[in-house]
Amino acid sequence: MPIDAIRKVHNAVAGELTLGGDNLGLAFDRFVSKVDNPGNREHEIKDKVLEIFSGYKVSGHSELKKSYSYAFNQWKSAIKAQDHALSFDIVSLSKVIFGSGNASALEVGVHLNKPWGVPYISGSSIKGILASFLRKTGTMSLDSLDYVNIFGGNYDGKKYSGSIVFNDAWLYPDSDSWFERDIINVHYQKYYSGERFPDGMENPIPVQTLALSGGLSFFVSMQGPDYLLQYLKNVLSQTFMEIGAGAKTAVGYGRFTT
């Protein structure tokens, strides 16, 4: 089949998703591709994305829930069967913004797994949260043996891989509603573009975005030496409660409890 014909088929399928299909990831990609089309207004496309995401109910998509629930339970069982693995649940106490730094034509960043288009917390994010907390609190330095043993890095002139595998955190399938509309205020746009100093004289520019709702439960898992896993769980629990994860943590976003 010619490439143009394949694209038309894909566009037709993705177009149906914007009208209430199952996979939010495909729907989002479909809208992003529309930004470059002549005659489309970016703000209208973005508003439609926010409307679909904030109004999405899993209960209205039984096939997605069935498929994702099966995969979730298989993953959870596989982790529980591992000898050197530790797993636990975390629950969001506030709204959470992940993916705000992702490049997007719509200025909306989200983390959605494949192939279901369900929100998740990436293992790299969990690793970064832990590593940053341990450095900032002075518990470990970047070039210390303990730090390199856990996260990897350079030690004594050599590069090493970390001994801990940080898996993606899966959202529990019983959550029905995931997203809420939110804003991120850009206070110093001209400063970020190199035009002036951040003197507090610019008007804040609200950027509409999406936040995960509070009350969502995630299945977190790590693999590695047993003596490190419980320690890292305790540190992660403290980090999620005191510092938070994602954007806008300074104003109370991204808090979790275990």
C-alpha positions as protocol buffer text, in pm:
chain_id: "A"
residue {
  index: 1
  type: MET
  ca { x: 0 y: 0 z: 0 }
}
residue {
  index: 2
  type: PRO
  ca { x: 141 y: 345 z: -90 }
}
residue {
  index: 3
  type: ILE
  ca { x: 261 y: 559 z: 201 }
}
residue {
  index: 4
  type: ASP
  ca { x: -6 y: 828 z: 144 }
}
residue {
  index: 5
  type: ALA
  ca { x: -279 y: 566 z: 159 }
}
residue {
  index: 6
  type: ILE
  ca { x: -140 y: 427 z: 486 }
}
residue {
  index: 7
  type: ARG
  ca { x: -135 y: 777 z: 634 }
}
residue {
  index: 8
  type: LYS
  ca { x: -499 y: 830 z: 539 }
}
residue {
  index: 9
  type: VAL
  ca { x: -595 y: 507 z: 714 }
}
residue {
  index: 10
  type: HIS
  ca { x: -404 y: 607 z: 1026 }
}
residue {
  index: 11
  type: ASN
  ca { x: -559 y: 953 z: 1021 }
}
residue {
  index: 12
  type: ALA
  ca { x: -905 y: 805 z: 996 }
}
residue {
  index: 13
  type: VAL
  ca { x: -846 y: 573 z: 1291 }
}
residue {
  index: 14
  type: ALA
  ca { x: -684 y: 845 z: 1502 }
}
residue {
  index: 15
  type: GLY
  ca { x: -966 y: 1082 z: 1409 }
}
residue {
  index: 16
  type: GLU
  ca { x: -1217 y: 844 z: 1566 }
}
residue {
  index: 17
  type: LEU
  ca { x: -1018 y: 850 z: 1891 }
}
residue {
  index: 18
  type: THR
  ca { x: -1069 y: 1224 z: 1925 }
}
residue {
  index: 19
  type: LEU
  ca { x: -1443 y: 1157 z: 1932 }
}
residue {
  index: 20
  type: GLY
  ca { x: -1425 y: 934 z: 2236 }
}
residue {
  index: 21
  type: GLY
  ca { x: -1196 y: 641 z: 2157 }
}
residue {
  index: 22
  type: ASP
  ca { x: -1000 y: 443 z: 2413 }
}
residue {
  index: 23
  type: ASN
  ca { x: -636 y: 548 z: 2379 }
}
residue {
  index: 24
  type: LEU
  ca { x: -552 y: 898 z: 2501 }
}
residue {
  index: 25
  type: GLY
  ca { x: -196 y: 867 z: 2373 }
}
residue {
  index: 26
  type: LEU
  ca { x: -309 y: 823 z: 2014 }
}
residue {
  index: 27
  type: ALA
  ca { x: -567 y: 1098 z: 2052 }
}
residue {
  index: 28
  type: PHE
  ca { x: -302 y: 1337 z: 2182 }
}
residue {
  index: 29
  type: ASP
  ca { x: -62 y: 1256 z: 1896 }
}
residue {
  index: 30
  type: ARG
  ca { x: -346 y: 1311 z: 1651 }
}
residue {
  index: 31
  type: PHE
  ca { x: -414 y: 1659 z: 1785 }
}
residue {
  index: 32
  type: VAL
  ca { x: -46 y: 1756 z: 1787 }
}
residue {
  index: 33
  type: SER
  ca { x: -19 y: 1663 z: 1419 }
}
residue {
  index: 34
  type: LYS
  ca { x: -307 y: 1902 z: 1342 }
}
residue {
  index: 35
  type: VAL
  ca { x: -111 y: 2205 z: 1459 }
}
residue {
  index: 36
  type: ASP
  ca { x: 93 y: 2212 z: 1139 }
}
residue {
  index: 37
  type: ASN
  ca { x: -212 y: 2187 z: 915 }
}
residue {
  index: 38
  type: PRO
  ca { x: -310 y: 2515 z: 743 }
}
residue {
  index: 39
  type: GLY
  ca { x: -628 y: 2670 z: 880 }
}
residue {
  index: 40
  type: ASN
  ca { x: -614 y: 2503 z: 1222 }
}
residue {
  index: 41
  type: ARG
  ca { x: -609 y: 2729 z: 1526 }
}
residue {
  index: 42
  type: GLU
  ca { x: -367 y: 2607 z: 1791 }
}
residue {
  index: 43
  type: HIS
  ca { x: -564 y: 2741 z: 2088 }
}
residue {
  index: 44
  type: GLU
  ca { x: -881 y: 2564 z: 1970 }
}
residue {
  index: 45
  type: ILE
  ca { x: -693 y: 2235 z: 1925 }
}
residue {
  index: 46
  type: LYS
  ca { x: -536 y: 2269 z: 2270 }
}
residue {
  index: 47
  type: ASP
  ca { x: -871 y: 2344 z: 2428 }
}
residue {
  index: 48
  type: LYS
  ca { x: -1014 y: 2030 z: 2271 }
}
residue {
  index: 49
  type: VAL
  ca { x: -725 y: 1823 z: 2407 }
}
residue {
  index: 50
  type: LEU
  ca { x: -783 y: 1960 z: 2757 }
}
residue {
  index: 51
  type: GLU
  ca { x: -1154 y: 1893 z: 2728 }
}
residue {
  index: 52
  type: ILE
  ca { x: -1106 y: 1530 z: 2621 }
}
residue {
  index: 53
  type: PHE
  ca { x: -840 y: 1451 z: 2882 }
}
residue {
  index: 54
  type: SER
  ca { x: -1017 y: 1617 z: 3175 }
}
residue {
  index: 55
  type: GLY
  ca { x: -1348 y: 1453 z: 3083 }
}
residue {
  index: 56
  type: TYR
  ca { x: -1207 y: 1105 z: 3018 }
}
residue {
  index: 57
  type: LYS
  ca { x: -1373 y: 828 z: 3221 }
}
residue {
  index: 58
  type: VAL
  ca { x: -1227 y: 477 z: 3217 }
}
residue {
  index: 59
  type: SER
  ca { x: -1569 y: 333 z: 3298 }
}
residue {
  index: 60
  type: GLY
  ca { x: -1678 y: 435 z: 2948 }
}
residue {
  index: 61
  type: HIS
  ca { x: -1399 y: 231 z: 2784 }
}
residue {
  index: 62
  type: SER
  ca { x: -1447 y: -128 z: 2893 }
}
residue {
  index: 63
  type: GLU
  ca { x: -1209 y: -284 z: 2638 }
}
residue {
  index: 64
  type: LEU
  ca { x: -922 y: -59 z: 2747 }
}
residue {
  index: 65
  type: LYS
  ca { x: -988 y: -131 z: 3113 }
}
residue {
  index: 66
  type: LYS
  ca { x: -1001 y: -505 z: 3049 }
}
residue {
  index: 67
  type: SER
  ca { x: -676 y: -507 z: 2849 }
}
residue {
  index: 68
  type: TYR
  ca { x: -487 y: -278 z: 3086 }
}
residue {
  index: 69
  type: SER
  ca { x: -611 y: -461 z: 3397 }
}
residue {
  index: 70
  type: TYR
  ca { x: -484 y: -790 z: 3258 }
}
residue {
  index: 71
  type: ALA
  ca { x: -140 y: -642 z: 3179 }
}
residue {
  index: 72
  type: PHE
  ca { x: -124 y: -470 z: 3519 }
}
residue {
  index: 73
  type: ASN
  ca { x: -201 y: -790 z: 3708 }
}
residue {
  index: 74
  type: GLN
  ca { x: 53 y: -985 z: 3503 }
}
residue {
  index: 75
  type: TRP
  ca { x: 321 y: -726 z: 3576 }
}
residue {
  index: 76
  type: LYS
  ca { x: 237 y: -715 z: 3945 }
}
residue {
  index: 77
  type: SER
  ca { x: 247 y: -1096 z: 3972 }
}
residue {
  index: 78
  type: ALA
  ca { x: 581 y: -1110 z: 3791 }
}
residue {
  index: 79
  type: ILE
  ca { x: 737 y: -856 z: 4029 }
}
residue {
  index: 80
  type: LYS
  ca { x: 597 y: -1029 z: 4337 }
}
residue {
  index: 81
  type: ALA
  ca { x: 754 y: -1356 z: 4218 }
}
residue {
  index: 82
  type: GLN
  ca { x: 1104 y: -1204 z: 4197 }
}
residue {
  index: 83
  type: ASP
  ca { x: 1350 y: -1292 z: 4474 }
}
residue {
  index: 84
  type: HIS
  ca { x: 1532 y: -959 z: 4483 }
}
residue {
  index: 85
  type: ALA
  ca { x: 1251 y: -711 z: 4430 }
}
residue {
  index: 86
  type: LEU
  ca { x: 1050 y: -480 z: 4650 }
}
residue {
  index: 87
  type: SER
  ca { x: 711 y: -334 z: 4565 }
}
residue {
  index: 88
  type: PHE
  ca { x: 470 y: -99 z: 4738 }
}
residue {
  index: 89
  type: ASP
  ca { x: 183 y: 137 z: 4663 }
}
residue {
  index: 90
  type: ILE
  ca { x: 183 y: 516 z: 4664 }
}
residue {
  index: 91
  type: VAL
  ca { x: -124 y: 741 z: 4660 }
}
residue {
  index: 92
  type: SER
  ca { x: -128 y: 1101 z: 4539 }
}
residue {
  index: 93
  type: LEU
  ca { x: -238 y: 1344 z: 4809 }
}
residue {
  index: 94
  type: SER
  ca { x: -254 y: 1642 z: 4574 }
}
residue {
  index: 95
  type: LYS
  ca { x: -260 y: 1715 z: 4205 }
}
residue {
  index: 96
  type: VAL
  ca { x: 54 y: 1606 z: 4019 }
}
residue {
  index: 97
  type: ILE
  ca { x: 206 y: 1749 z: 3702 }
}
residue {
  index: 98
  type: PHE
  ca { x: 438 y: 1516 z: 3513 }
}
residue {
  index: 99
  type: GLY
  ca { x: 578 y: 1583 z: 3166 }
}
residue {
  index: 100
  type: SER
  ca { x: 557 y: 1964 z: 3177 }
}
residue {
  index: 101
  type: GLY
  ca { x: 910 y: 1978 z: 3037 }
}
residue {
  index: 102
  type: ASN
  ca { x: 830 y: 1755 z: 2741 }
}
residue {
  index: 103
  type: ALA
  ca { x: 851 y: 1926 z: 2404 }
}
residue {
  index: 104
  type: SER
  ca { x: 501 y: 1979 z: 2269 }
}
residue {
  index: 105
  type: ALA
  ca { x: 346 y: 2205 z: 2007 }
}
residue {
  index: 106
  type: LEU
  ca { x: 47 y: 2244 z: 2240 }
}
residue {
  index: 107
  type: GLU
  ca { x: 252 y: 2326 z: 2554 }
}
residue {
  index: 108
  type: VAL
  ca { x: 92 y: 2026 z: 2723 }
}
residue {
  index: 109
  type: GLY
  ca { x: 316 y: 1749 z: 2849 }
}
residue {
  index: 110
  type: VAL
  ca { x: 188 y: 1413 z: 2973 }
}
residue {
  index: 111
  type: HIS
  ca { x: 335 y: 1071 z: 3053 }
}
residue {
  index: 112
  type: LEU
  ca { x: 121 y: 801 z: 2893 }
}
residue {
  index: 113
  type: ASN
  ca { x: 237 y: 442 z: 2860 }
}
residue {
  index: 114
  type: LYS
  ca { x: 214 y: 228 z: 2550 }
}
residue {
  index: 115
  type: PRO
  ca { x: 7 y: 65 z: 2417 }
}
residue {
  index: 116
  type: TRP
  ca { x: -279 y: 169 z: 2648 }
}
residue {
  index: 117
  type: GLY
  ca { x: -231 y: 544 z: 2685 }
}
residue {
  index: 118
  type: VAL
  ca { x: -260 y: 524 z: 3065 }
}
residue {
  index: 119
  type: PRO
  ca { x: -70 y: 765 z: 3296 }
}
residue {
  index: 120
  type: TYR
  ca { x: 240 y: 630 z: 3469 }
}
residue {
  index: 121
  type: ILE
  ca { x: 548 y: 748 z: 3660 }
}
residue {
  index: 122
  type: SER
  ca { x: 864 y: 661 z: 3473 }
}
residue {
  index: 123
  type: GLY
  ca { x: 1139 y: 468 z: 3645 }
}
residue {
  index: 124
  type: SER
  ca { x: 1386 y: 737 z: 3541 }
}
residue {
  index: 125
  type: SER
  ca { x: 1174 y: 997 z: 3727 }
}
residue {
  index: 126
  type: ILE
  ca { x: 1175 y: 786 z: 4043 }
}
residue {
  index: 127
  type: LYS
  ca { x: 1550 y: 738 z: 4014 }
}
residue {
  index: 128
  type: GLY
  ca { x: 1604 y: 1110 z: 3961 }
}
residue {
  index: 129
  type: ILE
  ca { x: 1383 y: 1206 z: 4257 }
}
residue {
  index: 130
  type: LEU
  ca { x: 1576 y: 977 z: 4488 }
}
residue {
  index: 131
  type: ALA
  ca { x: 1919 y: 1078 z: 4360 }
}
residue {
  index: 132
  type: SER
  ca { x: 1839 y: 1449 z: 4387 }
}
residue {
  index: 133
  type: PHE
  ca { x: 1705 y: 1414 z: 4742 }
}
residue {
  index: 134
  type: LEU
  ca { x: 2010 y: 1222 z: 4864 }
}
residue {
  index: 135
  type: ARG
  ca { x: 2245 y: 1480 z: 4714 }
}
residue {
  index: 136
  type: LYS
  ca { x: 2055 y: 1785 z: 4839 }
}
residue {
  index: 137
  type: THR
  ca { x: 2028 y: 1653 z: 5193 }
}
residue {
  index: 138
  type: GLY
  ca { x: 2400 y: 1577 z: 5201 }
}
residue {
  index: 139
  type: THR
  ca { x: 2339 y: 1208 z: 5258 }
}
residue {
  index: 140
  type: MET
  ca { x: 2548 y: 1113 z: 4955 }
}
residue {
  index: 141
  type: SER
  ca { x: 2770 y: 1299 z: 4715 }
}
residue {
  index: 142
  type: LEU
  ca { x: 2773 y: 1249 z: 4341 }
}
residue {
  index: 143
  type: ASP
  ca { x: 3113 y: 1078 z: 4341 }
}
residue {
  index: 144
  type: SER
  ca { x: 3072 y: 871 z: 4658 }
}
residue {
  index: 145
  type: LEU
  ca { x: 3094 y: 493 z: 4640 }
}
residue {
  index: 146
  type: ASP
  ca { x: 2747 y: 445 z: 4791 }
}
residue {
  index: 147
  type: TYR
  ca { x: 2590 y: 680 z: 4537 }
}
residue {
  index: 148
  type: VAL
  ca { x: 2762 y: 516 z: 4240 }
}
residue {
  index: 149
  type: ASN
  ca { x: 2669 y: 172 z: 4374 }
}
residue {
  index: 150
  type: ILE
  ca { x: 2299 y: 265 z: 4369 }
}
residue {
  index: 151
  type: PHE
  ca { x: 2265 y: 498 z: 4071 }
}
residue {
  index: 152
  type: GLY
  ca { x: 2578 y: 442 z: 3866 }
}
residue {
  index: 153
  type: GLY
  ca { x: 2839 y: 698 z: 3767 }
}
residue {
  index: 154
  type: ASN
  ca { x: 3211 y: 763 z: 3784 }
}
residue {
  index: 155
  type: TYR
  ca { x: 3428 y: 636 z: 4066 }
}
residue {
  index: 156
  type: ASP
  ca { x: 3805 y: 624 z: 4087 }
}
residue {
  index: 157
  type: GLY
  ca { x: 3834 y: 709 z: 3718 }
}
residue {
  index: 158
  type: LYS
  ca { x: 3597 y: 436 z: 3599 }
}
residue {
  index: 159
  type: LYS
  ca { x: 3231 y: 427 z: 3495 }
}
residue {
  index: 160
  type: TYR
  ca { x: 2989 y: 191 z: 3668 }
}
residue {
  index: 161
  type: SER
  ca { x: 2626 y: 91 z: 3626 }
}
residue {
  index: 162
  type: GLY
  ca { x: 2397 y: 121 z: 3927 }
}
residue {
  index: 163
  type: SER
  ca { x: 2289 y: -192 z: 4114 }
}
residue {
  index: 164
  type: ILE
  ca { x: 1921 y: -89 z: 4138 }
}
residue {
  index: 165
  type: VAL
  ca { x: 1660 y: -121 z: 3863 }
}
residue {
  index: 166
  type: PHE
  ca { x: 1389 y: 143 z: 3898 }
}
residue {
  index: 167
  type: ASN
  ca { x: 1078 y: 20 z: 3719 }
}
residue {
  index: 168
  type: ASP
  ca { x: 797 y: 238 z: 3589 }
}
residue {
  index: 169
  type: ALA
  ca { x: 518 y: 289 z: 3844 }
}
residue {
  index: 170
  type: TRP
  ca { x: 189 y: 156 z: 3705 }
}
residue {
  index: 171
  type: LEU
  ca { x: -142 y: 325 z: 3777 }
}
residue {
  index: 172
  type: TYR
  ca { x: -395 y: 95 z: 3942 }
}
residue {
  index: 173
  type: PRO
  ca { x: -673 y: 11 z: 3694 }
}
residue {
  index: 174
  type: ASP
  ca { x: -957 y: 91 z: 3933 }
}
residue {
  index: 175
  type: SER
  ca { x: -905 y: 466 z: 3888 }
}
residue {
  index: 176
  type: ASP
  ca { x: -1187 y: 606 z: 3675 }
}
residue {
  index: 177
  type: SER
  ca { x: -1085 y: 968 z: 3621 }
}
residue {
  index: 178
  type: TRP
  ca { x: -723 y: 1073 z: 3574 }
}
residue {
  index: 179
  type: PHE
  ca { x: -676 y: 1434 z: 3463 }
}
residue {
  index: 180
  type: GLU
  ca { x: -780 y: 1785 z: 3561 }
}
residue {
  index: 181
  type: ARG
  ca { x: -726 y: 2111 z: 3379 }
}
residue {
  index: 182
  type: ASP
  ca { x: -462 y: 2331 z: 3541 }
}
residue {
  index: 183
  type: ILE
  ca { x: -226 y: 2619 z: 3468 }
}
residue {
  index: 184
  type: ILE
  ca { x: 145 y: 2694 z: 3495 }
}
residue {
  index: 185
  type: ASN
  ca { x: 223 y: 3064 z: 3533 }
}
residue {
  index: 186
  type: VAL
  ca { x: 526 y: 3187 z: 3340 }
}
residue {
  index: 187
  type: HIS
  ca { x: 640 y: 3488 z: 3543 }
}
residue {
  index: 188
  type: TYR
  ca { x: 959 y: 3575 z: 3355 }
}
residue {
  index: 189
  type: GLN
  ca { x: 905 y: 3489 z: 2989 }
}
residue {
  index: 190
  type: LYS
  ca { x: 1138 y: 3760 z: 2860 }
}
residue {
  index: 191
  type: TYR
  ca { x: 1407 y: 3653 z: 3106 }
}
residue {
  index: 192
  type: TYR
  ca { x: 1390 y: 3294 z: 2980 }
}
residue {
  index: 193
  type: SER
  ca { x: 1424 y: 3420 z: 2624 }
}
residue {
  index: 194
  type: GLY
  ca { x: 1725 y: 3635 z: 2720 }
}
residue {
  index: 195
  type: GLU
  ca { x: 1554 y: 3972 z: 2671 }
}
residue {
  index: 196
  type: ARG
  ca { x: 1567 y: 4115 z: 3027 }
}
residue {
  index: 197
  type: PHE
  ca { x: 1646 y: 4046 z: 3392 }
}
residue {
  index: 198
  type: PRO
  ca { x: 1383 y: 3884 z: 3619 }
}
residue {
  index: 199
  type: ASP
  ca { x: 1288 y: 4215 z: 3784 }
}
residue {
  index: 200
  type: GLY
  ca { x: 929 y: 4121 z: 3871 }
}
residue {
  index: 201
  type: MET
  ca { x: 779 y: 4377 z: 3633 }
}
residue {
  index: 202
  type: GLU
  ca { x: 635 y: 4134 z: 3378 }
}
residue {
  index: 203
  type: ASN
  ca { x: 275 y: 4016 z: 3388 }
}
residue {
  index: 204
  type: PRO
  ca { x: 244 y: 3640 z: 3456 }
}
residue {
  index: 205
  type: ILE
  ca { x: 131 y: 3446 z: 3151 }
}
residue {
  index: 206
  type: PRO
  ca { x: -90 y: 3147 z: 3246 }
}
residue {
  index: 207
  type: VAL
  ca { x: -25 y: 2839 z: 3034 }
}
residue {
  index: 208
  type: GLN
  ca { x: -307 y: 2585 z: 3038 }
}
residue {
  index: 209
  type: THR
  ca { x: -195 y: 2230 z: 3103 }
}
residue {
  index: 210
  type: LEU
  ca { x: -306 y: 1901 z: 3257 }
}
residue {
  index: 211
  type: ALA
  ca { x: -254 y: 1765 z: 3607 }
}
residue {
  index: 212
  type: LEU
  ca { x: -312 y: 1420 z: 3747 }
}
residue {
  index: 213
  type: SER
  ca { x: -588 y: 1417 z: 4008 }
}
residue {
  index: 214
  type: GLY
  ca { x: -530 y: 1351 z: 4374 }
}
residue {
  index: 215
  type: GLY
  ca { x: -622 y: 1010 z: 4511 }
}
residue {
  index: 216
  type: LEU
  ca { x: -459 y: 806 z: 4235 }
}
residue {
  index: 217
  type: SER
  ca { x: -276 y: 488 z: 4337 }
}
residue {
  index: 218
  type: PHE
  ca { x: 42 y: 360 z: 4170 }
}
residue {
  index: 219
  type: PHE
  ca { x: 228 y: 31 z: 4199 }
}
residue {
  index: 220
  type: VAL
  ca { x: 600 y: 106 z: 4252 }
}
residue {
  index: 221
  type: SER
  ca { x: 872 y: -157 z: 4224 }
}
residue {
  index: 222
  type: MET
  ca { x: 1251 y: -175 z: 4241 }
}
residue {
  index: 223
  type: GLN
  ca { x: 1494 y: -461 z: 4189 }
}
residue {
  index: 224
  type: GLY
  ca { x: 1842 y: -510 z: 4331 }
}
residue {
  index: 225
  type: PRO
  ca { x: 2029 y: -608 z: 4649 }
}
residue {
  index: 226
  type: ASP
  ca { x: 1786 y: -662 z: 4936 }
}
residue {
  index: 227
  type: TYR
  ca { x: 1986 y: -453 z: 5183 }
}
residue {
  index: 228
  type: LEU
  ca { x: 1940 y: -145 z: 4963 }
}
residue {
  index: 229
  type: LEU
  ca { x: 1576 y: -186 z: 4863 }
}
residue {
  index: 230
  type: GLN
  ca { x: 1416 y: -121 z: 5202 }
}
residue {
  index: 231
  type: TYR
  ca { x: 1644 y: 177 z: 5259 }
}
residue {
  index: 232
  type: LEU
  ca { x: 1547 y: 329 z: 4923 }
}
residue {
  index: 233
  type: LYS
  ca { x: 1179 y: 270 z: 4991 }
}
residue {
  index: 234
  type: ASN
  ca { x: 1206 y: 464 z: 5317 }
}
residue {
  index: 235
  type: VAL
  ca { x: 1393 y: 748 z: 5147 }
}
residue {
  index: 236
  type: LEU
  ca { x: 1144 y: 758 z: 4860 }
}
residue {
  index: 237
  type: SER
  ca { x: 850 y: 772 z: 5103 }
}
residue {
  index: 238
  type: GLN
  ca { x: 1013 y: 1067 z: 5277 }
}
residue {
  index: 239
  type: THR
  ca { x: 1091 y: 1238 z: 4947 }
}
residue {
  index: 240
  type: PHE
  ca { x: 738 y: 1201 z: 4810 }
}
residue {
  index: 241
  type: MET
  ca { x: 591 y: 1348 z: 5128 }
}
residue {
  index: 242
  type: GLU
  ca { x: 838 y: 1631 z: 5196 }
}
residue {
  index: 243
  type: ILE
  ca { x: 956 y: 1738 z: 4850 }
}
residue {
  index: 244
  type: GLY
  ca { x: 706 y: 1591 z: 4605 }
}
residue {
  index: 245
  type: ALA
  ca { x: 747 y: 1498 z: 4242 }
}
residue {
  index: 246
  type: GLY
  ca { x: 686 y: 1673 z: 3912 }
}
residue {
  index: 247
  type: ALA
  ca { x: 615 y: 2043 z: 3859 }
}
residue {
  index: 248
  type: LYS
  ca { x: 483 y: 2302 z: 4109 }
}
residue {
  index: 249
  type: THR
  ca { x: 604 y: 2111 z: 4415 }
}
residue {
  index: 250
  type: ALA
  ca { x: 683 y: 2446 z: 4581 }
}
residue {
  index: 251
  type: VAL
  ca { x: 308 y: 2515 z: 4604 }
}
residue {
  index: 252
  type: GLY
  ca { x: 209 y: 2170 z: 4730 }
}
residue {
  index: 253
  type: TYR
  ca { x: 174 y: 1968 z: 4410 }
}
residue {
  index: 254
  type: GLY
  ca { x: 315 y: 1617 z: 4366 }
}
residue {
  index: 255
  type: ARG
  ca { x: 277 y: 1490 z: 4722 }
}
residue {
  index: 256
  type: PHE
  ca { x: 235 y: 1115 z: 4775 }
}
residue {
  index: 257
  type: THR
  ca { x: 190 y: 886 z: 5070 }
}
residue {
  index: 258
  type: THR
  ca { x: 285 y: 518 z: 5097 }
}
